[in-house]
């Protein structure tokens, strides 16, 4: 099964929304602050999400940031 560029972009867009939702539900103001300054801005528009979905390099960097913040949150909760 081959995935088209448009399908891949849509998957990146969906995952970008999911990462943002996860971060917003951590309840950690420090994580929010980093996410909003280095990742997706506060009160993002759909265009903000599309920016990351449209640029695979930016998406990769956002995923790396997400991973760092999720690991930080997980380690601090144990």
URZI-V577953 format. One record per run of one state. SS is the DSSP state (h for helix, s for strand, l for the rest). FROM is the first residue (numbers start at 1). TO is the last residue. Records with the same first field share a line. If there is no record, write none. Layout:
# URZI-V577953
SS = FROM-TO + FROM-TO
This chain:
# URZI-V577953
l = 1-4 + 25-28 + 39-45 + 55-55 + 77-78
h = 5-24 + 29-38 + 46-54 + 56-76
